[in-house]
Amino acid sequence: MWRITISETCIGSGSCVGVAPEYFDLDDAEGRARPIRADVEPDETVLDAVANCPMEAITVTDLETGATVDA
Ligand code: SF4
């Protein structure tokens, strides 16, 4: 499993929602994105969102190894 976290550097650009709407949505009150589910099965679409984030705010961690998954 992978864990998706979004840091406070998120500016709410919405790129992640556009790339991977099944994994991210925008919290309008916070003005930031949030993962729809924190823990997900590995999926390249999540890494596409990581690569497209202008703030490098999304981190994906492999829960078995504890390692950050590179986009
Ligand atoms: S792409 Fe990055 S900066 Fe934009 S909403 Fe998603 S996490 Fe935030």
Backbone and ligand atoms as CSV (ligand in chain L), in Angstrom:
chain,resi,resn,atom,element,x,y,z
A,1,MET,N,N,0.841,-1.199,0.000
A,1,MET,CA,C,0.000,0.000,0.000
A,1,MET,C,C,0.873,1.244,0.000
A,2,TRP,N,N,0.320,2.286,-0.565
A,2,TRP,CA,C,0.975,3.591,-0.535
A,2,TRP,C,C,0.165,4.526,0.352
A,3,ARG,N,N,0.878,5.425,1.024
A,3,ARG,CA,C,0.208,6.504,1.771
A,3,ARG,C,C,0.468,7.832,1.075
A,4,ILE,N,N,-0.592,8.572,0.837
A,4,ILE,CA,C,-0.501,9.889,0.199
A,4,ILE,C,C,-0.604,10.955,1.278
A,5,THR,N,N,0.371,11.865,1.291
A,5,THR,CA,C,0.271,13.016,2.190
A,5,THR,C,C,0.495,14.289,1.385
A,6,ILE,N,N,-0.150,15.347,1.826
A,6,ILE,CA,C,-0.035,16.648,1.166
A,6,ILE,C,C,0.431,17.658,2.202
A,7,SER,N,N,1.503,18.369,1.885
A,7,SER,CA,C,2.083,19.298,2.857
A,7,SER,C,C,1.382,20.653,2.818
A,8,GLU,N,N,1.753,21.483,3.776
A,8,GLU,CA,C,1.137,22.811,3.875
A,8,GLU,C,C,1.612,23.749,2.777
A,9,THR,N,N,2.548,23.315,1.968
A,9,THR,CA,C,2.995,24.166,0.848
A,9,THR,C,C,2.006,24.132,-0.308
A,10,CYS,N,N,1.012,23.246,-0.233
A,10,CYS,CA,C,-0.019,23.181,-1.271
A,10,CYS,C,C,-0.701,24.535,-1.421
A,11,ILE,N,N,-0.841,24.990,-2.667
A,11,ILE,CA,C,-1.478,26.285,-2.924
A,11,ILE,C,C,-2.877,26.124,-3.527
A,12,GLY,N,N,-3.348,24.876,-3.568
A,12,GLY,CA,C,-4.700,24.641,-4.072
A,12,GLY,C,C,-4.840,24.854,-5.568
A,13,SER,N,N,-3.772,24.599,-6.304
A,13,SER,CA,C,-3.809,24.823,-7.759
A,13,SER,C,C,-4.801,23.895,-8.467
A,14,GLY,N,N,-5.018,22.739,-7.871
A,14,GLY,CA,C,-5.960,21.789,-8.447
A,14,GLY,C,C,-5.374,20.863,-9.497
A,15,SER,N,N,-4.090,20.984,-9.762
A,15,SER,CA,C,-3.483,20.110,-10.779
A,15,SER,C,C,-3.655,18.640,-10.437
A,16,CYS,N,N,-3.476,18.309,-9.166
A,16,CYS,CA,C,-3.594,16.902,-8.767
A,16,CYS,C,C,-5.019,16.389,-8.988
A,17,VAL,N,N,-5.994,17.238,-8.741
A,17,VAL,CA,C,-7.388,16.845,-8.954
A,17,VAL,C,C,-7.640,16.614,-10.443
A,18,GLY,N,N,-7.037,17.462,-11.276
A,18,GLY,CA,C,-7.202,17.309,-12.720
A,18,GLY,C,C,-6.562,16.034,-13.239
A,19,VAL,N,N,-5.401,15.697,-12.695
A,19,VAL,CA,C,-4.658,14.519,-13.162
A,19,VAL,C,C,-5.251,13.229,-12.581
A,20,ALA,N,N,-5.645,13.278,-11.326
A,20,ALA,CA,C,-6.065,12.052,-10.638
A,20,ALA,C,C,-7.278,12.323,-9.750
A,21,PRO,N,N,-8.421,12.606,-10.362
A,21,PRO,CA,C,-9.602,12.969,-9.568
A,21,PRO,C,C,-10.110,11.844,-8.675
A,22,GLU,N,N,-9.699,10.614,-8.979
A,22,GLU,CA,C,-10.124,9.510,-8.119
A,22,GLU,C,C,-9.312,9.460,-6.817
A,23,TYR,N,N,-8.226,10.262,-6.753
A,23,TYR,CA,C,-7.368,10.238,-5.569
A,23,TYR,C,C,-7.320,11.540,-4.791
A,24,PHE,N,N,-7.657,12.658,-5.458
A,24,PHE,CA,C,-7.514,13.956,-4.791
A,24,PHE,C,C,-8.779,14.785,-4.974
A,25,ASP,N,N,-9.074,15.594,-3.963
A,25,ASP,CA,C,-10.071,16.637,-4.174
A,25,ASP,C,C,-9.640,17.885,-3.416
A,26,LEU,N,N,-10.336,18.982,-3.665
A,26,LEU,CA,C,-9.968,20.245,-3.038
A,26,LEU,C,C,-10.847,20.502,-1.831
A,27,ASP,N,N,-10.195,20.886,-0.740
A,27,ASP,CA,C,-10.911,21.308,0.458
A,27,ASP,C,C,-11.070,22.823,0.352
A,28,ASP,N,N,-12.243,23.256,-0.021
A,28,ASP,CA,C,-12.450,24.680,-0.282
A,28,ASP,C,C,-12.225,25.525,0.968
A,29,ALA,N,N,-12.582,25.002,2.116
A,29,ALA,CA,C,-12.403,25.764,3.353
A,29,ALA,C,C,-10.924,25.984,3.649
A,30,GLU,N,N,-10.122,24.968,3.369
A,30,GLU,CA,C,-8.692,25.043,3.645
A,30,GLU,C,C,-7.913,25.688,2.495
A,31,GLY,N,N,-8.510,25.643,1.299
A,31,GLY,CA,C,-7.792,26.146,0.129
A,31,GLY,C,C,-6.660,25.246,-0.299
A,32,ARG,N,N,-6.764,23.976,0.090
A,32,ARG,CA,C,-5.722,23.011,-0.267
A,32,ARG,C,C,-6.365,21.707,-0.732
A,33,ALA,N,N,-5.538,20.912,-1.384
A,33,ALA,CA,C,-5.998,19.589,-1.793
A,33,ALA,C,C,-5.893,18.618,-0.620
A,34,ARG,N,N,-6.637,17.534,-0.744
A,34,ARG,CA,C,-6.534,16.465,0.249
A,34,ARG,C,C,-6.688,15.138,-0.483
A,35,PRO,N,N,-6.044,14.100,0.042
A,35,PRO,CA,C,-6.247,12.788,-0.564
A,35,PRO,C,C,-7.654,12.281,-0.231
A,36,ILE,N,N,-8.322,11.698,-1.186
A,36,ILE,CA,C,-9.648,11.143,-0.926
A,36,ILE,C,C,-9.528,9.968,0.044
A,37,ARG,N,N,-8.508,9.137,-0.184
A,37,ARG,CA,C,-8.161,8.072,0.767
A,37,ARG,C,C,-6.669,8.203,1.040
A,38,ALA,N,N,-6.270,8.118,2.293
A,38,ALA,CA,C,-4.853,8.274,2.614
A,38,ALA,C,C,-4.035,7.099,2.084
A,39,ASP,N,N,-4.589,5.904,2.191
A,39,ASP,CA,C,-3.847,4.702,1.815
A,39,ASP,C,C,-4.484,4.071,0.586
A,40,VAL,N,N,-3.652,3.848,-0.437
A,40,VAL,CA,C,-4.164,3.358,-1.720
A,40,VAL,C,C,-3.260,2.250,-2.250
A,41,GLU,N,N,-3.798,1.470,-3.147
A,41,GLU,CA,C,-2.972,0.507,-3.869
A,41,GLU,C,C,-2.056,1.283,-4.820
A,42,PRO,N,N,-0.848,0.784,-5.067
A,42,PRO,CA,C,0.062,1.471,-5.990
A,42,PRO,C,C,-0.580,1.696,-7.357
A,43,ASP,N,N,-0.442,2.917,-7.862
A,43,ASP,CA,C,-1.064,3.305,-9.129
A,43,ASP,C,C,-0.251,4.463,-9.723
A,44,GLU,N,N,0.181,4.287,-10.958
A,44,GLU,CA,C,0.986,5.314,-11.634
A,44,GLU,C,C,0.279,6.667,-11.676
A,45,THR,N,N,-1.046,6.643,-11.676
A,45,THR,CA,C,-1.800,7.900,-11.745
A,45,THR,C,C,-1.457,8.802,-10.560
A,46,VAL,N,N,-1.229,8.199,-9.403
A,46,VAL,CA,C,-0.859,8.976,-8.219
A,46,VAL,C,C,0.491,9.660,-8.450
A,47,LEU,N,N,1.411,8.935,-9.060
A,47,LEU,CA,C,2.739,9.504,-9.318
A,47,LEU,C,C,2.680,10.587,-10.382
A,48,ASP,N,N,1.743,10.468,-11.330
A,48,ASP,CA,C,1.540,11.538,-12.310
A,48,ASP,C,C,1.140,12.825,-11.596
A,49,ALA,N,N,0.291,12.693,-10.590
A,49,ALA,CA,C,-0.120,13.868,-9.821
A,49,ALA,C,C,1.062,14.453,-9.057
A,50,VAL,N,N,1.884,13.584,-8.481
A,50,VAL,CA,C,3.088,14.051,-7.777
A,50,VAL,C,C,3.965,14.857,-8.731
A,51,ALA,N,N,4.166,14.324,-9.930
A,51,ALA,CA,C,5.059,14.965,-10.904
A,51,ALA,C,C,4.504,16.295,-11.395
A,52,ASN,N,N,3.199,16.447,-11.374
A,52,ASN,CA,C,2.572,17.665,-11.904
A,52,ASN,C,C,2.290,18.712,-10.834
A,53,CYS,N,N,2.566,18.402,-9.591
A,53,CYS,CA,C,2.299,19.381,-8.528
A,53,CYS,C,C,3.336,20.499,-8.599
A,54,PRO,N,N,2.898,21.751,-8.746
A,54,PRO,CA,C,3.854,22.854,-8.888
A,54,PRO,C,C,4.622,23.165,-7.608
A,55,MET,N,N,4.124,22.675,-6.481
A,55,MET,CA,C,4.760,22.979,-5.194
A,55,MET,C,C,5.495,21.781,-4.595
A,56,GLU,N,N,5.527,20.671,-5.333
A,56,GLU,CA,C,6.108,19.435,-4.799
A,56,GLU,C,C,5.525,19.138,-3.407
A,57,ALA,N,N,4.215,19.315,-3.302
A,57,ALA,CA,C,3.554,19.196,-2.002
A,57,ALA,C,C,3.079,17.786,-1.691
A,58,ILE,N,N,3.089,16.911,-2.712
A,58,ILE,CA,C,2.541,15.569,-2.513
A,58,ILE,C,C,3.675,14.578,-2.261
A,59,THR,N,N,3.533,13.808,-1.202
A,59,THR,CA,C,4.494,12.750,-0.905
A,59,THR,C,C,3.773,11.415,-0.899
A,60,VAL,N,N,4.400,10.435,-1.544
A,60,VAL,CA,C,3.873,9.070,-1.540
A,60,VAL,C,C,4.882,8.173,-0.821
A,61,THR,N,N,4.412,7.470,0.193
A,61,THR,CA,C,5.275,6.595,0.977
A,61,THR,C,C,4.823,5.150,0.823
A,62,ASP,N,N,5.773,4.275,0.555
A,62,ASP,CA,C,5.500,2.839,0.509
A,62,ASP,C,C,5.390,2.352,1.944
A,63,LEU,N,N,4.221,1.892,2.351
A,63,LEU,CA,C,3.997,1.543,3.753
A,63,LEU,C,C,4.766,0.292,4.169
A,64,GLU,N,N,5.187,-0.531,3.226
A,64,GLU,CA,C,5.941,-1.731,3.594
A,64,GLU,C,C,7.396,-1.404,3.882
A,65,THR,N,N,7.966,-0.487,3.093
A,65,THR,CA,C,9.393,-0.181,3.246
A,65,THR,C,C,9.627,1.129,3.985
A,66,GLY,N,N,8.625,1.987,4.026
A,66,GLY,CA,C,8.798,3.298,4.631
A,66,GLY,C,C,9.478,4.288,3.710
A,67,ALA,N,N,9.803,3.847,2.497
A,67,ALA,CA,C,10.530,4.691,1.546
A,67,ALA,C,C,9.570,5.592,0.775
A,68,THR,N,N,10.089,6.761,0.408
A,68,THR,CA,C,9.337,7.653,-0.459
A,68,THR,C,C,9.359,7.092,-1.877
A,69,VAL,N,N,8.197,7.080,-2.509
A,69,VAL,CA,C,8.086,6.578,-3.876
A,69,VAL,C,C,8.326,7.751,-4.823
A,70,ASP,N,N,9.352,7.639,-5.656
A,70,ASP,CA,C,9.668,8.714,-6.593
A,70,ASP,C,C,8.712,8.730,-7.773
A,71,ALA,N,N,8.348,9.944,-8.175
A,71,ALA,CA,C,7.475,10.100,-9.349
A,71,ALA,C,C,8.300,9.954,-10.620
L,1,SF4,S1,S,-1.174,19.943,-7.453
L,1,SF4,FE1,FE,-0.012,20.328,-5.577
L,1,SF4,S2,S,-0.294,22.522,-5.114
L,1,SF4,FE2,FE,-1.875,21.915,-6.595
L,1,SF4,S3,S,-3.645,21.378,-5.317
L,1,SF4,FE3,FE,-2.532,19.460,-5.711
L,1,SF4,S4,S,-1.124,19.246,-3.951
L,1,SF4,FE4,FE,-1.851,21.371,-3.994
